[in-house]
Structure formats: structure tokens, C-alpha cells
Amino acid sequence: MANHSSSHPILCASFNQDTSCFAIGTRDGFKLFNSNTGRLLYERAVGAFNIVEMLFSSNLLAIVGAGEQPSLSPRRLCLFNTTTGTCLHDLTFLTSIVAVRLNKKRLIVVLQEKTFIYDINILSMLDTIDTIPNVKGLCAFSPSLDGCFLALPASTTKGSVLVYNVMELNSHCEIDAHCSPLAAIVLSSNGMYIATASEQGTIVRVHLVSEATKSYSFRRGTYPSAIFSLSFGPSLQLPDILVATSSSGALHVFSLGFAINRRGRRSSSFLGSIIPDSFNDPFDPAHHVLHNAFTAGVKSCAMIRKVDKVAETSISDSVACRATISIISYGGYFQEYSFSINHKNESSWNLEREFNILTVISDKASSS
């Protein structure tokens, strides 16, 4: 998630594919952290970076400079080895790189009007996708090799999404999700579901990728707000919860399990109970929780790192959901909340950790 504004100390922030670590880029360099402990794992102070993406917990990074130093061109992608401190491979493009995604088989490089797909193991280019102007580098990628999809904006006038299968190298579908252009996209880790928000930011929709146009519709709020990030909880089926961060400084949580249960009461058909005929249907009765977690207007990135279901002893057919939600504020802070919701849709928050990312000192530095 790159930040092209100069008003915040953090230029980019991202979690790795299993959320065990996160990375930030600043004007001084980049840093890698352990999500569970907050420990600084690696740092390199060589200049400004707009993109820092990890490959799980390996020593391989994809990094792109911000262009403030001649050696850190925004057109140059470096595959960096943190063990040796060297650039293993670099790729140079005609225009600036606006996003990078990767998994164990594929490397995705997004430019403003083209997207390149590489075999990450031999760095051979497999395909090129011509796209609409995508200055913000909006994209979503599922790291699963079984449902390995890439989602890109498909229109400058409405919220259409192109879903591309990067393993089979073909277009999977196009989803008309919103009337306004897209502002945020996320795919579930297994590639089964996609969530979208438009520039209006009032509605969040969840689509089953295989059904293309079928969706849940959830209202975030009445007044427009910029959606900074969307995140699904980890799940092999429909994730239990979805979170969004917005320019209002709020963290929004939608309980998708509640929507399933309510639809189940309206329909005897399994598919009919979870998939409506059109996204123009009435809004789903998701339990929507809002929590003011950070400063309004400051960009943020939230990730649901863990979800636990606990059976209610008093009610056999109901479960309570507990989630660990981590937030990186581009103002320089990391926050981690525990969120719980019970069978009565009563929710609670607890701030577990908070620290300044920019002032953390590595173990090596503190022991020297």
C-alpha cells in the first residue's frame, strides 16, 4: 500500500502473505517487523522507498525507490536479499512502478497503464495486461496457488473490477461492483471472495469470485469517506469478518457470519441464502461496528491477523468470534486490538499493543 503524499513519515506499509510480519518504507529507508512481537527484524537506511513487499518470512523482498535519490528510481524494481544485503535481480520499466505483489510462483508488477506477470523463480515474463490509468496502483492479489487471482480496476467512470487468473494466464471475469470508480479492493487469501469500495466510500460489497456479479452489500456510513484499506479474516470459506479503515479515522468491522445467518432464515436454498440476485438488493443485516482508532485524515492499513471461533456453552447453534486486528498508521504508529462479538451481536474492543514504529531499535543495536 504505497502513499504518494509527502505529509506522512511512512511512504508505504504492507503485511506479508501470512501476516506474520510487516514492512514499512520511509524517506530514510525501509524496516521489517515481526507482527506478533513488534520486534524490528531488519532495517536499511539508504534512501526513500515507495514499495516494500515481503515474500512470506523469507529473505526476499521486492523494493522500489521513491526517486529522491538517483540510485532509487521509481522505474526500477529490485529483488533484494536481506541476508546478503544485495540486489539479486532488477527490472527496469519505461514508467513508474505503482504496485508490486508476489507469491511463491508469481511476481506482479503494476504500472499506471500496464501490468506485468512474471514467473518469480526464473524471472521470465509470462503475460502483459493493458489496463486503464491506475495512478494509485490499486490492485489485489491472492497468494494461494489454487485460487491465484489478480484484481485490477476495469473502468475510470464506474467501479468495475477485472479478475485475472495469474496461474492459467487468462481473464476470469469482470465484476460491476459500484457506480463510482474504485477506491479499495481485497481478495480473500484463498481467492474465493473479493471485497470492494468505491470513491464514495459509503458501501462495501463482497462478491463470490466464481459467481462474478453476485454480492453482499454493506453500508459503511451515510456520508462519503475515503476507504484506505480492506481486509478479510483468514478462512477456507466465507471469512467471518471484514474490516475497513477510512479517512474519518474509524476502523469498521462487518460481521459476515451474521449476514449469513440472517439470510439463512429467509431462504431454504443454501446458495439462495448467501447470494442475492443483484447488488441492488436491500443491504445485508451485517453487524457493523465502528471504532475510532487513529487520527482522521491519516492514511492507515488494517489487517485481520487471526480469528477464533468459540462455541457458546449455553446456545448450541451459536458461536462467538474473536479477532486480532493490527493497524499501521502512516503517521508512524502500530496498534493491535482484540475484537470480540457474541451470539447476541454484542461487541467489545481491547487495545493490546501500541508503539511508534519509527523509533523502535533493533535487538542488535540495543545490545551493542
CORCORUR-V339930 format. One record per residue. N is the residue number from 1. RES is the residue in one letter. PSI is psi as a letter, one per 20 degrees, with the letter a starting at -180 (none if undefined). NEAR is the number of other C-alpha atoms within 8 Angstrom. D_LAST is the distance of its C-alpha to the last C-alpha in Angstrom with 2 decimals. Layout:
# CORCORUR-V339930
n->(N/N)
res->(RES/RES)
psi->(PSI/PSI)
near->(NEAR/NEAR)
d_last->(D_LAST/D_LAST)
This chain:
# CORCORUR-V339930
n->(1/2/3/4/5/6/7/8/9/10/11/12/13/14/15/16/17/18/19/20/21/22/23/24/25/26/27/28/29/30/31/32/33/34/35/36/37/38/39/40/41/42/43/44/45/46/47/48/49/50/51/52/53/54/55/56/57/58/59/60/61/62/63/64/65/66/67/68/69/70/71/72/73/74/75/76/77/78/79/80/81/82/83/84/85/86/87/88/89/90/91/92/93/94/95/96/97/98/99/100/101/102/103/104/105/106/107/108/109/110/111/112/113/114/115/116/117/118/119/120/121/122/123/124/125/126/127/128/129/130/131/132/133/134/135/136/137/138/139/140/141/142/143/144/145/146/147/148/149/150/151/152/153/154/155/156/157/158/159/160/161/162/163/164/165/166/167/168/169/170/171/172/173/174/175/176/177/178/179/180/181/182/183/184/185/186/187/188/189/190/191/192/193/194/195/196/197/198/199/200/201/202/203/204/205/206/207/208/209/210/211/212/213/214/215/216/217/218/219/220/221/222/223/224/225/226/227/228/229/230/231/232/233/234/235/236/237/238/239/240/241/242/243/244/245/246/247/248/249/250/251/252/253/254/255/256/257/258/259/260/261/262/263/264/265/266/267/268/269/270/271/272/273/274/275/276/277/278/279/280/281/282/283/284/285/286/287/288/289/290/291/292/293/294/295/296/297/298/299/300/301/302/303/304/305/306/307/308/309/310/311/312/313/314/315/316/317/318/319/320/321/322/323/324/325/326/327/328/329/330/331/332/333/334/335/336/337/338/339/340/341/342/343/344/345/346/347/348/349/350/351/352/353/354/355/356/357/358/359/360/361/362/363/364/365/366/367/368)
res->(M/A/N/H/S/S/S/H/P/I/L/C/A/S/F/N/Q/D/T/S/C/F/A/I/G/T/R/D/G/F/K/L/F/N/S/N/T/G/R/L/L/Y/E/R/A/V/G/A/F/N/I/V/E/M/L/F/S/S/N/L/L/A/I/V/G/A/G/E/Q/P/S/L/S/P/R/R/L/C/L/F/N/T/T/T/G/T/C/L/H/D/L/T/F/L/T/S/I/V/A/V/R/L/N/K/K/R/L/I/V/V/L/Q/E/K/T/F/I/Y/D/I/N/I/L/S/M/L/D/T/I/D/T/I/P/N/V/K/G/L/C/A/F/S/P/S/L/D/G/C/F/L/A/L/P/A/S/T/T/K/G/S/V/L/V/Y/N/V/M/E/L/N/S/H/C/E/I/D/A/H/C/S/P/L/A/A/I/V/L/S/S/N/G/M/Y/I/A/T/A/S/E/Q/G/T/I/V/R/V/H/L/V/S/E/A/T/K/S/Y/S/F/R/R/G/T/Y/P/S/A/I/F/S/L/S/F/G/P/S/L/Q/L/P/D/I/L/V/A/T/S/S/S/G/A/L/H/V/F/S/L/G/F/A/I/N/R/R/G/R/R/S/S/S/F/L/G/S/I/I/P/D/S/F/N/D/P/F/D/P/A/H/H/V/L/H/N/A/F/T/A/G/V/K/S/C/A/M/I/R/K/V/D/K/V/A/E/T/S/I/S/D/S/V/A/C/R/A/T/I/S/I/I/S/Y/G/G/Y/F/Q/E/Y/S/F/S/I/N/H/K/N/E/S/S/W/N/L/E/R/E/F/N/I/L/T/V/I/S/D/K/A/S/S/S)
psi->(n/q/o/j/q/j/i/q/h/p/h/q/q/q/q/r/h/j/j/i/r/q/q/q/p/a/i/h/b/q/q/p/q/p/h/h/i/j/p/o/h/q/q/o/n/j/a/p/p/h/p/o/p/q/n/c/k/r/j/p/q/o/q/p/r/i/j/i/q/h/i/m/p/i/i/p/p/p/o/p/o/h/g/i/k/q/o/g/q/q/p/p/r/h/r/q/p/i/q/p/q/q/a/i/h/q/p/p/o/p/r/h/j/q/p/p/p/q/o/h/h/j/k/p/p/h/q/p/p/p/r/r/p/m/h/i/k/p/r/q/p/p/i/p/i/h/m/n/q/p/p/q/q/i/q/i/i/r/m/q/p/p/p/p/o/i/g/i/l/q/p/g/r/p/p/n/h/r/h/q/q/q/h/q/q/q/q/q/h/j/j/h/q/p/q/q/q/r/h/h/j/h/p/p/q/p/q/o/h/h/i/f/j/p/r/q/p/p/p/g/r/h/q/q/q/p/o/h/q/q/p/q/q/p/q/i/b/p/q/h/q/p/q/q/q/r/i/i/j/q/p/p/p/p/n/h/h/h/g/g/g/h/h/h/h/i/q/i/p/g/h/h/h/i/o/r/h/q/j/i/r/q/q/q/l/q/o/p/p/p/p/o/h/r/p/p/i/p/q/q/o/q/p/o/h/p/p/p/p/p/p/p/h/h/o/h/j/q/q/q/p/p/q/o/p/q/p/p/p/i/i/j/q/p/q/p/q/p/p/q/p/a/i/j/k/p/r/q/q/p/o/h/q/p/r/o/h/i/j/p/p/q/h/g/h/h/i/none)
near->(8/12/9/6/6/6/4/10/10/13/17/15/16/11/13/14/10/7/10/13/14/14/15/13/16/14/10/8/13/14/12/12/12/12/10/6/5/7/10/13/9/9/9/7/7/6/12/16/18/16/16/16/14/15/13/10/8/6/9/10/13/13/13/16/14/11/11/9/9/6/5/14/12/12/11/14/12/13/12/14/12/10/5/5/7/7/9/8/7/9/7/7/8/5/7/10/15/13/13/12/9/13/11/8/9/13/12/11/12/13/13/15/10/10/12/12/13/12/12/11/7/5/7/7/9/9/8/9/7/7/12/10/7/11/7/7/11/12/12/10/11/13/12/10/7/5/10/14/13/12/13/11/15/11/10/9/7/11/16/14/13/13/13/12/13/11/8/5/9/7/8/8/8/10/10/9/11/11/8/10/13/14/13/13/15/13/16/14/11/14/14/13/12/13/12/14/16/17/12/10/14/13/12/13/13/11/13/12/9/5/7/10/11/12/12/13/13/12/9/10/8/6/5/9/11/11/15/13/12/16/12/14/13/11/9/6/5/8/13/11/11/14/14/13/15/14/13/9/13/13/12/12/12/12/12/13/10/11/12/10/8/9/10/11/8/7/9/8/6/8/6/9/14/10/9/11/6/8/12/4/8/5/8/8/8/11/11/9/8/8/7/7/7/8/7/8/7/12/11/12/13/14/13/15/12/9/12/7/8/8/8/11/5/4/6/7/5/8/10/12/12/12/12/12/13/12/11/12/12/14/9/12/12/13/12/12/12/12/12/11/12/10/9/5/8/7/9/7/8/7/9/8/8/9/7/9/8/6/5/8/7/10/8/6/7/7/5/4)
d_last->(33.65/33.40/33.89/35.87/35.87/33.85/33.75/30.70/27.01/26.93/29.24/29.34/28.34/29.28/28.87/29.07/32.32/31.65/29.71/26.72/24.44/24.83/23.96/24.22/24.91/24.50/25.38/21.87/21.42/21.20/19.13/19.81/19.61/20.80/23.96/24.11/20.72/19.70/16.34/15.15/15.76/15.69/15.93/17.46/18.32/21.47/24.23/26.45/27.43/30.54/30.25/27.44/28.94/27.44/29.45/28.96/25.52/25.76/23.66/26.51/26.63/29.52/28.46/30.74/29.93/31.48/33.12/31.44/30.25/32.75/30.60/30.23/33.88/34.98/37.45/34.88/33.40/30.48/29.73/26.01/24.07/20.52/19.85/20.99/20.38/24.06/27.30/29.55/32.66/33.80/37.00/38.57/41.27/43.94/42.80/39.62/38.02/38.17/36.88/35.51/35.82/35.24/35.68/35.94/39.23/39.49/37.79/39.42/39.22/41.02/42.43/44.64/47.84/46.89/44.77/43.84/43.37/41.65/41.26/37.47/37.58/39.64/39.31/43.07/44.61/46.88/48.38/48.48/49.51/51.11/50.14/51.09/48.96/45.62/43.61/41.24/40.49/41.93/41.84/41.15/40.35/40.64/38.24/40.76/42.55/45.75/46.10/44.11/45.40/44.44/45.83/46.53/48.68/52.27/53.90/53.31/56.01/55.44/52.82/53.49/50.93/51.12/49.80/49.23/48.73/46.11/46.79/50.55/50.22/52.88/53.42/53.58/55.01/55.03/54.73/56.31/54.10/54.62/56.98/54.19/51.51/48.43/45.23/43.23/43.60/41.87/42.90/42.34/40.01/43.11/44.97/47.87/47.59/46.84/46.40/47.24/47.44/49.31/48.73/50.83/48.28/50.86/51.33/49.04/50.78/49.92/51.74/52.33/51.63/54.47/56.95/55.80/57.52/57.42/55.01/53.98/54.04/51.95/52.19/48.90/50.71/53.73/52.16/50.33/46.55/44.10/42.58/38.98/38.31/40.08/38.73/40.61/39.59/39.15/42.53/44.88/47.75/47.95/44.65/45.14/43.57/42.77/40.54/40.73/38.86/40.94/40.94/42.26/38.82/40.23/39.17/42.39/42.87/46.03/47.07/48.77/49.88/52.03/53.73/54.56/56.09/58.20/59.46/60.23/62.70/64.46/64.97/65.96/64.61/60.98/60.42/62.54/60.46/57.18/58.37/60.71/63.19/61.61/58.71/61.43/61.93/61.11/57.46/56.11/55.58/51.84/50.05/48.12/45.37/43.80/40.63/39.29/35.61/34.38/35.58/38.86/38.83/35.14/34.81/33.39/32.98/33.75/33.60/35.24/32.78/34.80/38.37/39.86/43.59/44.76/48.45/50.26/52.01/54.88/55.60/55.75/55.76/52.91/49.13/46.30/43.51/39.89/37.38/33.69/33.48/30.35/30.57/28.50/29.70/29.51/28.82/25.24/25.51/25.52/28.06/29.23/32.65/34.69/38.29/41.30/44.99/47.79/51.27/52.69/50.34/48.61/44.97/41.92/38.42/35.24/31.96/29.32/26.16/25.40/22.28/21.52/20.45/19.50/16.86/14.99/11.25/10.19/8.61/6.25/5.39/5.64/3.81/0.00)
